[in-house]
């Protein structure tokens, strides 16, 4: 796992994985650690820290973000304070 910190936008999340857009190119087959911030009205924010493997990565057109699909192999909830 290489050391890269980047932000992105989650498009879809399920018990098996995640689809997100990132400004950084991430290659298929890479193991990644990612965090998803979960917020709901009147509830304390929580982050979901995950470990997974990139199953698909598709570069966008010029200036467009990269679309990345990754598994969700392990996770833990982290309270945001």
N, C-alpha and C positions, 0 to 999 in steps of 0.2 A: 504494500500500500504506500503510494507516494504521498508526500506532504503537500497538500494543496488546499487552500481555504477559498471557497467561492460561495456566492449566494445564488439562489435560483427561485423559481416559482413552481410549486407543486401543482400538478394538473389532475392527478388521480392517485388515490391511495387505497390499498386493499390489504387484507391479511397476508397476501403473498408477495406484495411488492409496491413499487411507487413509479410513477411517471412524472418527470419534471423537466423544466427548461433551465439551462445554465449557460452563462456567457463563456464558460470554460469547456474545452473539448475533453471528454472523458471516454477512454477507449473501452470497448466491449471486453469482458473478461477481468477487468480491474475490480479488486475488492475496495469498497468505499465505506466510510462512516459518514452518515448524514443525520441532520437534526431537523425535525419538522416542528414548528411552533403551532400549538393548538390554542385558539382563543374563542371563548363564547361569552356573550353578554352575561354580566353578573356572576361569573365564575372566575376563579383564580386561573391565570394562564398556566399552561403545562407544555413542556417540550417532550418530544418523542425522539430519543437518541437511538439510531439504528445502525446495524452493520449488514451489508449486503454485497452482492456481486452484480456488476453491470451486465445486463443481458443484451441490450441494444443501445446503440448510440448513433444518432443521425445528425450530421452538421446541417445547420440552416443555411438559407441563402445569405448573400453578403449582408452583414449587419444584423442577421437574425440569430437568435440563440440556438444552441444545440439541444435536441430532444433526447433525453436519456431515460431508459427503463432499467430498473434494478430490483433485485430480490430483496426481501425483508427476512433475513436469517435470524437475527437477534435484535431485541429492542429492550429499552427501559424507559420508564416515565421519569422525567426530571421536573420538579417544581421550580417555577420561575419566581424569584422574590426580588 
